Amino acid sequence: MAGYTVSFLPNEIEINCDSGTNLLELAADAGVEIKAVCGGAGSCGKCQVIVKEGKVNKLDQGILSPDKLEQGYVLACKAEVISDVVIEVPPESRLSKHQILLDDDMGDGEYLTEEDLNIDDRVELSPLYQRLELELNEPSLVDNASDLERLYTEINRDRNLPDLKTPLPVLKELASHLREYDWETGVSLAAVNGNYEVAELSAPDDENSDYGIAVDIGTTTLALNLVDLSTGKTVAMEGAYNKQANYGDDVIGRINFVKENDGGLERLHQSIIKSINELIENAATKQGIEHSDIKTAVFAGNTTMAHLFLGIDPNNIRLDPYIPTLNFIPPVRANELGINIKEESWVYCLPGVASFVGGDITSGVLATELSKQDKITLFIDIGTNGELVLGNQDWLMTCSCSAGPAFEGGGIEYGMRAMTGAIELFDIDEETYEMKYSTIDDAPPIGVCGSGLINLIAILNEVGIINRSGKFDSELEHERLRDRDYEKEFVLVPKEEAGIDKDIVITENDIKNLLRSKGAIYAGIRMMLRNMSLTEDFIEQVLVAGGFGNYINLDDAKKIGLLPDLPADKFKFVGNTSLKGAKISLLSKDAFDRVEEIAKKMTYLELSAEDQSQDFMDEFVSAQFIPHTDLSLFPSVT
Ligand code: FES
């Protein structure tokens, strides 16, 4: 096969490939990040690029207009390289700077800080990997215990670890090490499967710190804390966009990619490992340490992300009855996964509960101490799916409500993630319907992110441009409201003001998708309340987690019926609790064990089960209005 060179503009990234290589996959290999909401199925139209020079083999380009094709646009996912080519990735197709919650970056508003959460206070430092300083009794003719027995005796002098294990490489160096240091030694213990193993021997006066990493594997973003295990302090934070997004926006898209592409699983697995290794590299460089100084790692992610991280096929998670391969994940050696920390180190994944409710949620419950609260608490994590937990110290219920990625821009024509150029806030003149807006980084607008979409629906409804069912007012005549194909659209930003070469609009179909998403979340809340014979009034506290939760406007979210109509002081925005829980687990073996108890204690509510599905459907339909068909549920906003 002939080899060709492909150049991607505007970053001028070049890569060589064989004839017939898929352009979207090649871009991913080259580190060029292109939106791919449908995972390369050719249906979302988000991966449009422009062929500036050379030729590509165009497969099914049916969703592109003749005009676009004329201008050189192609769907990258449906194009193959057949010559040297220069490809421009237009702004609207790029995945660029993204807002990532690394830890204490909590945005504006009233948020729970680490101090509020008392993380430092409640974590008694007992990391999953800990170093001890020991002084052993020297052997003699009357004290002839073996070196290993002698070591175990000293380790157990102040603790009770009857099932200690020591791997062969450590055994091989034990005798010479103890004698070299005159029976004084540093010993590092790693927790594994309920026991400990002697992971490493070190010089007694070794002052080098051991480090660990806590990582949140989000569907959209990754966040990493590099933590000094001797002090518990985070010494570097790194975040990045999850490169798997090149293969699908949400978990369903990723699972489909695995199913429909030979080698798809390995591709997604390697993609996440590569992304994590880049974060490790950056964090280690910042701290001036070697990879081998990082001795352990804790990961928290949703069920699909955990499967892909481990290289396990996630396909059954999306098929009735939605069974993952595993929820409780045993520790795995770093080198088995290709994670670039000290070889043979143990890597831990926090446990999931069932179906789509994974380790990011159990981690969140740990971080917020939800399982110790006496108040009835609703925990909401709105990402590309939407997971909920309701409960307190006595009981915990959880469900996943298939909200879809609308609030991350998926399924919305000009929807996008919260990154440069995304409109996050609108203002509308009630008389003239002229619109003002603000964008992330004050860049020219190229789309609307989740918080902007929620705000938009709220204000369009408030001024009467859309009615409670999300339809444009049929009586309204205004130049911004116009017909298109079988629906209407409203111009938010005219082409002249936009950072892209077209008007930015919202269509009736977009609004319908948003109402479906918010309806699914609210219906999930109602279903958990129904199953516990409770109503909204019983909710004493609402914890809104995740990147998205951090940027939404509470009033707008209540106005459209996404969040329950409860007093503002009941809501707390708790940030990236998946990452926080992973960090707490890294630093405390007790906390790590507690996550497992939390996972076992949570009752999973399957909303599509026979005894729930009709009620869920009723709730879902009722919740697809603004704010709801039952206005008595939203007294303060109607
Ligand atoms: Fe190409 Fe969706 S159309 S990724």
Residues whose N, C-alpha, C, O or C-beta is under 5 A from the ligand:
A	BS01	FES	K35 A36 V37 C38 G39 G40 A41 G42 S43 C44 G45 K46 C47 L75 C77
